[in-house]
Every structure is written in C-alpha cells, then in structure tokens.
Amino acid sequence: MESHLKRACLVVTGIELFGHHGATHDEQVKGNRFRIDLELEGEFERALGSDRLEDTVDYSQIVQTVGEINRAKRYTLIESFADAIADNLLTRFSKVKKISVRVAKLNPPGLEEKVSCAAIDLTKERA
C-alpha cells in the first residue's frame, strides 16, 4: 500500500529547568521551577527512510538550546520566555517549520490559592 505523509512532529515534553523569571523581585532573585513542552513540525520525511540522525533534528540539541536560553536572560513574563524559545529554535534548526511551545511556571508564588502551574502556549511558523 502506498501512503503519503501528512505531518511529522517531533515532541519533547517535560523539560524541567530552574530559572530566575518573573514579574516580582522575589521571583527574579529566588527563582522558580519551569516545565517546557515542545512540538516541532518540519521536514523529517527523509529521516523516516534513512534512519539517520543528520536527517532530522537531534532532540538533545533542542533541550540544550532551551537550557541556554533559560540561563542567558531573566524574563519578566513567561510569554516572552516562550517567544524567545520559539524564535531561537526556528532560527537555529532549519528543518523546523512550525513550533508550539508551552512554558509552565510550577507552583507560582504569591497566590492566595494553591495553583500547580501558570502556563502559556504559543505557536509560531517560519515566514
């Protein structure tokens, strides 16, 4: 049977980081835990047949890049942190054509009620 690939999406979930991102002075100084989830759509067709790492995006490099972004700058908002991740990964990995990023701040401080996380989901694609 002949088939046609409709979509190939590399998914990397649960990247846990400690960062100094937040709107309050305490968050910027003390830091907090963040969880990053990624969906990367792109040109992975060749990898399906070749079974070669160079024909896809190495997810260890994706995780390393997210860690570098986390350490490079302190973001006030999780929205801008997520946007920086999306833009950087689209720029660095040419095989990625569309990316969805979720940044979750785990146990956000300063709330009267217990909240497990506050998160942003965004999707960007190459122009």
LOKOL-974286 format. One line per field, with one value per residue (C-alpha): residue number from 1; residue in one letter; x, y, z. Coordinates in nm, 4 decimals. Layout:
# LOKOL-974286
i <- NUM_...
aa <- A_...
c1 <- X_...
c2 <- Y_...
c3 <- Z_...
END
This chain:
# LOKOL-974286
i <- 1_2_3_4_5_6_7_8_9_10_11_12_13_14_15_16_17_18_19_20_21_22_23_24_25_26_27_28_29_30_31_32_33_34_35_36_37_38_39_40_41_42_43_44_45_46_47_48_49_50_51_52_53_54_55_56_57_58_59_60_61_62_63_64_65_66_67_68_69_70_71_72_73_74_75_76_77_78_79_80_81_82_83_84_85_86_87_88_89_90_91_92_93_94_95_96_97_98_99_100_101_102_103_104_105_106_107_108_109_110_111_112_113_114_115_116_117_118_119_120_121_122_123_124_125_126_127
aa <- M_E_S_H_L_K_R_A_C_L_V_V_T_G_I_E_L_F_G_H_H_G_A_T_H_D_E_Q_V_K_G_N_R_F_R_I_D_L_E_L_E_G_E_F_E_R_A_L_G_S_D_R_L_E_D_T_V_D_Y_S_Q_I_V_Q_T_V_G_E_I_N_R_A_K_R_Y_T_L_I_E_S_F_A_D_A_I_A_D_N_L_L_T_R_F_S_K_V_K_K_I_S_V_R_V_A_K_L_N_P_P_G_L_E_E_K_V_S_C_A_A_I_D_L_T_K_E_R_A
c1 <- 0.0000_0.1269_0.0880_0.1597_0.2972_0.0630_0.2510_0.5702_0.6001_0.8865_0.7552_0.9779_0.7911_0.8738_1.1987_1.2372_1.4501_1.5223_1.5190_1.5005_1.1979_0.9047_0.7353_0.8318_1.1678_1.1464_1.0972_1.3922_1.6157_1.4983_1.3947_1.1402_1.0933_0.9635_0.8449_0.8817_0.6898_0.7658_0.6085_0.8257_0.6787_0.9134_1.0969_1.1526_1.0429_1.3964_1.4682_1.1745_1.3502_1.7150_1.7066_1.9950_2.0242_2.1529_1.8217_1.6197_1.6554_1.8564_1.6331_1.9351_2.0391_1.6852_1.6974_2.0468_1.9302_1.6315_1.8668_2.0956_1.8014_1.6917_2.0367_2.1064_1.8444_1.5919_1.2434_0.9689_0.6901_0.6550_0.5074_0.8359_1.0340_0.8217_0.8574_1.2369_1.2409_1.0259_1.2252_1.5611_1.4668_1.3194_1.6382_1.8804_1.7115_1.6256_1.4317_1.1743_0.8952_0.6434_0.6813_0.4459_0.5924_0.4369_0.6130_0.4666_0.5777_0.5398_0.3805_0.3715_0.4382_0.2277_-0.1178_-0.3768_-0.4877_-0.2657_-0.2023_0.0071_0.1208_0.0587_0.1364_0.1480_0.1032_0.2153_0.2673_0.4901_0.5882_0.8678_0.7771
c2 <- 0.0000_0.3453_0.6245_0.9970_1.1653_1.4404_1.5614_1.4860_1.6335_1.5863_1.6175_1.6918_1.7245_1.7814_1.9762_2.0895_2.3942_2.6306_2.9939_3.3483_3.4598_3.6503_3.9817_4.0220_4.0952_3.7713_3.5635_3.7332_3.6712_3.3367_3.1787_2.9092_2.5789_2.5754_2.2953_2.3322_2.1266_2.1492_2.0297_2.0820_2.0249_2.0073_1.8327_1.4917_1.2762_1.1813_1.0551_0.8145_0.6172_0.6787_0.6231_0.8734_1.1415_1.4009_1.3786_1.5007_1.7385_1.5991_1.6477_1.6549_1.9756_2.1101_2.0511_2.2021_2.5136_2.5601_2.5398_2.8018_3.0381_2.9859_3.0808_3.3685_3.6174_3.6808_3.7248_3.9151_3.7209_3.3556_3.4844_3.6481_3.3451_3.1169_3.3552_3.3580_2.9773_2.9598_3.2217_3.0736_2.7170_2.8291_3.0226_2.7508_2.4444_2.4940_2.1660_2.3004_2.4848_2.5293_2.5162_2.5069_2.5995_2.5649_2.7276_2.6427_2.8131_2.5429_2.6388_3.0108_3.2158_3.4930_3.3446_3.3033_2.9660_2.6687_2.6565_2.3792_2.5942_2.9008_2.8451_2.9985_2.8079_2.9690_2.8534_3.0162_2.9200_3.0107_3.3025
c3 <- 0.0000_-0.0875_0.1642_0.1834_0.4928_0.6111_0.9167_1.1067_1.4537_1.6990_2.0559_2.3556_2.6846_3.0459_3.0161_3.3770_3.4484_3.7324_3.6241_3.7536_3.5522_3.6956_3.7479_4.1130_4.2695_4.4727_4.1573_3.9891_4.2929_4.4343_4.1059_4.0356_3.8524_3.4959_3.2683_2.8916_2.6333_2.2619_1.9374_1.6315_1.2853_0.9949_0.7184_0.8727_0.5773_0.4814_0.8348_0.8130_0.5411_0.6188_0.9974_1.0198_1.2886_1.0429_0.8527_1.1494_1.4436_1.7329_2.0357_2.2679_2.0880_2.1282_2.5046_2.5277_2.3402_2.5720_2.8701_2.7148_2.6584_3.0190_3.1507_2.9091_3.0299_3.3057_3.1620_3.3399_3.1660_3.0732_2.7459_2.6440_2.7643_2.5430_2.2485_2.2851_2.2851_1.9703_1.7795_1.8766_1.7802_1.4467_1.3733_1.4821_1.3282_0.9605_0.9353_1.1846_1.0031_1.2859_1.6625_1.9583_2.2957_2.6384_2.9319_3.2717_3.5916_3.8557_4.1878_4.1092_4.4221_4.5694_4.5082_4.7813_4.6461_4.5624_4.1876_4.0329_3.7413_3.5296_3.1617_2.8172_2.4909_2.1669_1.8115_1.5510_1.1997_0.9681_0.7373
END
